[in-house]
Amino acid sequence: MIAAASLPSMTLAPVLHPLLIVLVIITAAALGIGAMRFSAAMIWPPRLARLHVGVCATIRLLALAMLLALLLNPVSQRPGQTQFERHAVTLLVDTSSSMCVNDESDGGESFSRLDRLRQHWLTPTFLDQLARQADVRLQAFDAESRLLPAEALDSLAATGSETRLIDELRDTIQHADAALGSIVLLTDGRDTTSAVASTISSLARARGIAVSSVPVGTTAQQPDLNIRLTADHAFVHDGQSTTLRGEINQVGLEGQHVTAVLERNGEPIDSAAIVLGAEPARLSFNVTPTAPNDGAPASEMVSLCEFRLRVEPLIAESRTDNNQSYAFVQITRQHIRIALFENEPYWDTKFLIDALRSAAEIDLTTIIGIGRREEITRYVSEEPDEPAGPPTAPATIEDLSRYDVVILGRGIERWFPGEKAETLVTYLADHGGSLVLARGRPFGDDTARGVAAAAALDPVVPVQWGEDKISAGHLRAARSMSVGDPLSFEGLGDTDLILSQMPGMIAQTRIENERAASIIWARSDATDQQGALPAAVATQQVGHGRILAILVDGLWRWALLPPNDADFDPVFPLFWTRAVRWLAGGGELLPGQSIGLSLSRLNVQPHQNVEITVQTRYIDASRFDPTITVIKPDGVEQTLEASPTNESATRLTAQYTPLDEGLYSVRLEAPGMSPPTLTSRFVVHDPSRERLDLSADHAPLIAMAHATGGQMYDASHPEALLDHLRAEAIAAETEPVTEPIWDRTWVLSLLLALLAAEWFWRRATGQL
């Protein structure tokens, strides 16, 4: 019985219908034997003919019997002996801010979408059970992806400003190895990038990867208004106007009438009646910022003007804290002093000078080399605060320190040959100056002094240049732009959309390497030999200063737009004026002050770091103990620790990361200084598309599961995934193995022997 049980079972798997096979064999046998009898009767006497026919018929019938067996295809089946292979399961957890919506409930209790997953799918018990059956990889994603350690689950927060669901899936599938069995999405399905899910389904099917989902959240729309206010210029000169741009988005409130009110320092100055539609309502206000009437001396060199755009809450709104938005504009009575060096004038130089000289708060000095002579020109909107210096190029540290920003064109070895370029490095790193490489490499490589100057400046440049030129295309933002950043065009439209509409670049020098401390603002969409997008605009902090490098040729084309693109005419001057304002900072120590307070940004997003800087002239470090206090929107005060950034302790910084939206105040108390108390403010606002529509979207999740062979799991029943993995493992181990019985060497040898025997017999008897 044991032996019988171990024998494989046999069955037939005919290549044709069995009746058709039998009919073919019988017909072949009848025709073969009949033809043989006829031919034998004509040659042999009856007795010998019968002998000959009997031998040949026996051989032919045996061959046909073997052919019949081959066509019936007998096979054996035995239990599978497949070795079990552990599957890999990747859990992708959505941590965008829509996952903090409290629309999940259980027993009358309401909780967030992320907490729902945390209660069932992200528990240590379930993850341990899952790890016994599969290799588990846990990742969190929102605007970017990151590995998620199990110990971080308790503190996991839904704070992401975007949901790049399809992008994350694409990256996971493309980088998956052969062991990746399935992907499980834990998400509400809302993708803020508007990516098409069908492309992922095709990619997953091609790689044999199933995409399953655990959907959470309600798909019903939650009516809401979202308001955003931004200023074209975060810093203006006293008396200068600027443009405020408001944007009002709505979900589920189309057709409603609202009135938007603009306030300056708490006083209404303008309003607009709006009918909410499918597209965002965009408003534009031309305003002149003024100092608030708060008792501060009118002679203060810097003051902060507060603007607020608000709309009265509607009854149907799900939340009202986003019905107002603030924008701050700093008013300064001090010009931003800029020195521009250019030895190879081109269109870039002309349009750059035009953009800067038109800004009222900029005091621009240009040093242009033309052959053997040079032209030095000063552009300032009003009588300068100090008498003009001698008409010579600023080339010493003392001369350069009079300028907030130094812009370099090309052929700059004319003024800073060889090791003299170290003066620029000292100005940048030790004296807190700002340097702009407006046209890529500022030094030529055709002279010894140019090569030596380039080597002196190389350590502070954000990238390492190569030798040859490559083609360049349109610019693409490489990171999210904050309000006031040079590549932030809020009010005109989305940065990525605007960059795609602007003319492409002409060329650029190959980038060999990007420095570790550099920050890439934009890349060119023309790939290099390695397939990467080369850096086009980069910045880097160097000591106490900043350097900004334009790494492409052709930015001047933004200033020569055709008439049909006239809406984008402000882009080129906005970029350059914001760039120099960003570099100058606006927090420098002013005449008459012994202490100053500055913030790295005035308009901030949640979880975005704010650097608070205290700058002094000459102090006794042992007696200097300033206090920095942040007052939150709810009135709660928090004292920060400030750390010196130089040996003399004349410059201190503190870091603060706000979590909640609203208006924040910063107070600096420094007894014995002039002035003893300074205050500043910043506003925290979340402008992300993530907050515009908080409803869940399960349709693409269902479509991907059906297209890739995945599953839709209930958020309350994670054990369904364990059951599915267990069933797959059992199926893999018990799947029978089928083997053809006739596929043997001796079978083929016997068939050939029979055919050969008939041939030899017929030849021996004279029939061949």
Order of alpha helices (4+ residues) and beta strands (2+ residues): alpha-beta-alpha-alpha-beta-beta-beta-beta-alpha-alpha-beta-beta-alpha-beta-alpha-beta-beta-beta-beta-beta-beta-beta-beta-beta-beta-alpha-beta-beta-alpha-beta-alpha-beta-alpha-beta-beta-alpha-beta-beta-beta-beta-beta-alpha-beta-beta-beta-beta-beta-beta-beta-beta-beta-alpha-alpha-beta-alpha
